[in-house]
Amino acid sequence: MKALLLPIAACLALAQPPKAPPEPFADESLRYTVNWPSGLGLGEAQFLAKRTGDRWRFALSLDAAIPGFMVSDSYQSTAEKDFCSVEFVKTSSHGQKKTSERLVFDAQKGIATRQTLINDGGKSEVAAPGCARDALTFFYFLRRELSQGRIPPPQAVFFGAPYQLKLDYGGAQSIRVNDRRVEAERVRVSLKGQASETNFELFLARDAVRTPLMIRVPFAAGVFSLELVR
């Protein structure tokens, strides 16, 4: 009887669907210091990610100050489970300049509706692919892809207006983050819009979820960095 039951049990085991791997960063909070090129701290930033059912919620807040100039940014994204954007809201205050706008994505119509939220701003529509990604959602999509050994191809991402994005994978290297030497994967990001172009660098931990260790962004005053606080 035992000899008969063993192959039956083996077949039943094979028939069971494989367990899905744990969802990366399904409930994650990461805090960063914003540093001057000299290493002087200027402020803080925080990334939040949470999945509820089939929806992702992402958020980024940043507050920093240099003499005579304050920066306060807030970005919030809602996305489907496959990292396809539903809504993106950004609010920023850079010195005296303040902006606030919302992007709502309609996958069926292939458009994104952009609305200015300050002073009863108007609306406009831009073409968007069926699975469009705003910049914040793409950040998490990139982490997922890298954790599975893939580099996303060049594509459009939305940060209000659409930008053409290109990634350059720089491999592994040792970096110093908040006075600690760590191994990281380097990714150079190039963004080109109709009126502007920028490049910045991501340094990601070689863990299962590619935790961002450092983000280096060039400004006129120098290269500023966001460094993970453990």
N, C-alpha and C positions, 0 to 999 in steps of 0.2 A: 504493500500500500504506500509506504514511504517513497519507494522508487517511482510510483505513479504520480504522487502529489508534487514532488520536486519540480518536474518540468512544467506542471500546470502553474505552480507558484511563480516560476521564472517568467512564463508568458504573461501572467497578470502584472508582474512588476514592469515588464517592458511596455505593457499597454498603458501604464500610468503616464500622464503628460509630465514632462520635466518641470521641475520647479523653476519659476522665473528668478533670475538673479535679483538681489536687492536693488531697489531704485537708488541711484546715487543722489546725494544731497537732497533727500526728500524732506528733511526738516533741518536746515542748516543756518547757522549764524556765524559770520566771520567779521572780525574787527581789524582795522588797519590804522597805522599812523601815516599821516601825510608829511613827507619830509622834504626840506629844502636840499638843493644839491650838496650843501656842506654837511648835511646830516641833522640840521636843526629841525625840530618838530614844528609843524605849522598847524596841525589839526588832526581830525579823525575821519574815517570813513567806515561804513558798515554795509555788508552784503547780506541779504536775507533770501532764503529760498524755502518754499513749502509746497508740498503737493497734497491736494484734497480731491479725492475721486479722480476724475479725468482732467483736472485743471491744475496748472502750475501758477504760483504767485511768486514773483521775483521783485526785489526792491534794492535800491542802492541809495544811500544818503552820504553826503560829503560836506563837511564844514571845515574851512581853512581860512587863514588870514596871513597876509604879509603886510608890512607897513603901508597904511593908506588904502588897502584893497582887501575886501572881504569876498569870499566865495562860499555860497551855500547852494548845493544841488540836491535834488530829490528826483529819482526815477522809479517808476512802478510799471510792471508788466504783468499781464495775464495771458497765459498761453495754453493751448491744448496739450494733451499728454505727449504728442510727437514733436513738441517744441515749435508749434505753429502759432504765431501771435494772434491774439484776439483784440487786445487793447494795450496801448502804451501811453503813459502820461509822464511828462517831464516838466519840472519847475526849477528854474535857476535864477540866482541873483549873483551877478558878477559886478561888484562895485555898484554903480548907479543903474546898471542895465538889468532889467528883470524880464523874464519870459516864462510863459506857461502855456502848454498846448497838449492836446490829446490826439492820438491816432487810433482809429477804429478800423479793423481789418474785416473785409467781407470776402471770404474765400470763394464763394459761389460766383460773385460778380467780378472777382479779380481786381478789386480796388481797395485802396486805403483812404479813408476820409480824415483829413487833417483840420483840426479846429483850434484856433487861438482862443485861450481862456481869459485873457486880460483885455479890458476895455472893449468887450463885445466884439472880439475879432471875428473875422469871417471864416468860411469853410472852403476847402479845396479838395479835389480828388486826384490821386495819382494811381497809375497802374501798379498792381502788386501781384506776385505769383500766388498760386493756390495755397502754398504753405510759406507765407511770408514770415520773416523774422525781424523783429526790432533788435536794436543793438544789445540790449540787456538780455533778452531771451537767447540771442545768438551766443553770448558769452557762456551760458550754461550748456547750450547745445554743443559748443566747441569742446567743453570739458568732457561731455559724454562721448563724443566722437574720439577724442584723443585717448580716453581710457580704454577704448575698444580698438586702438591701433589704426585709426583713420584720420586723415587730414581733410576737412571740408574743402571742396573746390571753390574757385572764385565765384562770388554771388553778390546780389544786392542785399543790403541790410538797411533798416529804416531807423533814423534818428531824427524824426521830423521829416526831413527830405530823405530820399533814397541815396545811399552811398554804395559805390562799388568796392567790395572788400576782397582783399587777397592776403593769403597767409604764407609765411615762409618759415618752415620748421628748421630750427637751428640745432636740434639734438640736445644732448645732456651736457650740463656744465655745473661747476661749483660756484655758488654765490653766497654773499653774506647778507643775512636778513636780521635786522635788529641785533647785531653783534653775534650772530650765530652763523656758522658755515654749514650750508646744506646743499644737497644735490637737487638740481631742478632741470626741467625741460624748457627750452627757450622757444618762443613763437613770436615772430615779428608780424605785426598787423599793419596793413596799408589800407587806408580809407580815402576814397576820392569822390567828391561830390561836384556839383556844377560850379560852385564858387569857392571851394576849399579842398585842401588835401592835407592829411596828417598821417604820421606813422608812430606807433608805440610798441613796446615790448611787454610780453607776458612771460613770467617765470612760474612754472607749475610744478608742484611736488610730484614725485614719481610714485604716488599712492593710487589706490583703486578709484578715487574720484578726482584725481588731478587738482588737488587743492591749490588755489592761486597763492603763491608765496610773495610775489612782488609784481607790481605794475609800474613801468617807467614811461612817463609821458613828457615829451619835450614842450616847453613854453619859451617865450622870448627871454625870460629871465634865467633859463637853464632847464635841466632835466629834473623834474620832480618825480618822486617815487611814493607809491603806496606799499607799505611793508606789513605783512601779517603779524599780529600780536598773538602770541600763543598763550 
